[in-house]
Amino acid sequence: MRREDTGIMTSPEKSRVFIQEVAPRDGFQNEAGFIPTERKIALIDALGATGVAKIEVTSFTSSKAIPALADAESVMAGIRRHPGVAYAALVPNVRGCERALACGVDEINLVMSVSAGHSLANLRRLPADSLAEFERIVGMAAGEVGIAVSLSTAFGCPFDGPVAEREVVDVVERLVGLGIVSVTLCDTTGMANPAQVRSLCGRVRARWPGLQLTAHFHDTRGMGLANAVAALEAGIDRFDASLSGLGGCPYAPGASGNVCTEDLAHMLEAMGYRSGVDLGALLDASRVLAGMLDHPVSSHLLEAGPWHRRYPLPAFARTGSMAGLRRHAQ
């Protein structure tokens, strides 16, 4: 980004950014009712046609832990893969990696928590144990598929409180040492603020300029889009987002949905960035998703439309008559 004479940060014209859709995994895992497999497949196929860079399709985790995603193999087998879209799956352990590789995923997304408290609540192990298992998984999957790692609680933990930047940097250093080239910094419970985001993202970007960095924000406290702008200012060009703002974390008290994909794509477009996303197609997919759920969705764009929407003037205003204006006021 660059500064104009006003001192305000502005975006270079048509800079490329990448939006990565996580609703089929991060969103559906938190739904109380099971979404039928065929409806998941239809939504993922619709998302593939919107121009998003990546779709996190499902999670190869225990069906007892997350019954909403018990159909992971069936979903992966049923989707239609669009050219240019990476189809990823979350993998929590070695067994999950074996299942994902058998399904031909394009990328496995390993997940660990930076903080001990969330790691124990979410994964039943300490961060050091996750790193040890990652070493085994990298040995299995390297050269077969892309490998990414999502760092939960990078901006704070609901159990342990603040997480120091140094802790995050130390974990990223361990991951780079394992050969990981793609890392996501996750605001798991929406605790981050823009100043914190700018600082941590900038620090990691400066230390590893060649590392593929993604920002993953939740909108729990209404700062999701503001945090995305801060990440842009720090040089991040990849963002996870969830259609209609679905999402959360079953082991993070109070966590609400992710940054809404259509709201994020709309903001980036209005700012002059180029994401390759078709907003109309994205809104169509959001309407389909809304019809699949038994609760309201959190999509500002679905309700209000894009900023450039225009409305006809009221009849009294079209006349230009002061008498007409007075009659309307009465």
URCOR-V467139 format. One record per backbone hydrogen bond with DSSP energy under -0.5 kcal/mol. NH is the residue of the N-H (numbers start at 1). CO is the residue of the C=O. Records with the same first field share a line. If there is no record, write none. Layout:
NH = CO + CO
//
This chain:
2 = 10
4 = 8
7 = 4
10 = 2
14 = 272
15 = 12
17 = 274
18 = 237
20 = 239
21 = 19 + 54
22 = 241
25 = 22
26 = 22
27 = 22 + 23
28 = 23
29 = 25
30 = 27
31 = 28
36 = 34
39 = 36
40 = 36
41 = 37
42 = 38
43 = 39
44 = 40
45 = 41
46 = 42
47 = 43
48 = 44
49 = 45 + 46
50 = 47
52 = 47
53 = 19
54 = 19
55 = 86
56 = 21
57 = 55 + 88
58 = 88
60 = 90
61 = 59
66 = 62
69 = 66
70 = 67
72 = 69
75 = 71
76 = 72
77 = 73
78 = 74
79 = 75
81 = 79
85 = 82
86 = 53
88 = 55 + 86
89 = 107
90 = 58
91 = 109
97 = 93
98 = 94
99 = 95
100 = 96
101 = 97
102 = 98
103 = 99 + 100
104 = 101
105 = 100
106 = 87
107 = 87
108 = 146
109 = 89
110 = 108 + 148
111 = 91
112 = 150
114 = 152
119 = 115
120 = 116
121 = 117
122 = 118
123 = 119
124 = 119 + 120
125 = 119
129 = 126
130 = 126
131 = 127
132 = 128
133 = 129
134 = 130
135 = 131
136 = 132
137 = 133
138 = 134
139 = 135
140 = 136
141 = 137
142 = 138
144 = 141
145 = 141
146 = 106
148 = 108
149 = 182
150 = 110
151 = 149 + 184
152 = 112 + 150
154 = 151 + 186
155 = 186
156 = 153
157 = 161
161 = 157
164 = 162
167 = 164
168 = 164
169 = 165
170 = 166
171 = 167
172 = 168
173 = 169
174 = 170
175 = 171
176 = 172
177 = 173
178 = 174 + 175
179 = 176
180 = 175
181 = 147
183 = 212
184 = 149
185 = 214
186 = 151 + 184
187 = 216
188 = 186
190 = 187
197 = 193
198 = 194
199 = 195
200 = 196
201 = 197
202 = 198
203 = 199
204 = 200
205 = 201
206 = 202
207 = 203
208 = 204
211 = 208
212 = 181
213 = 211
214 = 183
215 = 238
216 = 185
217 = 240
218 = 187
219 = 257
222 = 219
227 = 223
228 = 224
229 = 225
230 = 226
231 = 227
232 = 228
233 = 229
234 = 230
235 = 232
236 = 231
237 = 213
238 = 213
239 = 18
240 = 215
241 = 20
242 = 259
245 = 242
246 = 243
252 = 249
255 = 252
258 = 246
259 = 217
261 = 242
264 = 260
265 = 261
266 = 262
267 = 263
268 = 264
269 = 265
270 = 266
271 = 267
272 = 269
273 = 268
274 = 15
275 = 273
278 = 50
279 = 277
282 = 278
283 = 279
284 = 280
285 = 281
286 = 282
287 = 283
288 = 284
289 = 285
290 = 286
291 = 287
292 = 288 + 289
293 = 289 + 290
298 = 244
299 = 297
300 = 298
303 = 299
304 = 300
305 = 301
309 = 306
317 = 314
318 = 314
319 = 315
320 = 316
321 = 316
325 = 321
326 = 322
327 = 323
328 = 324
329 = 325
330 = 326
//
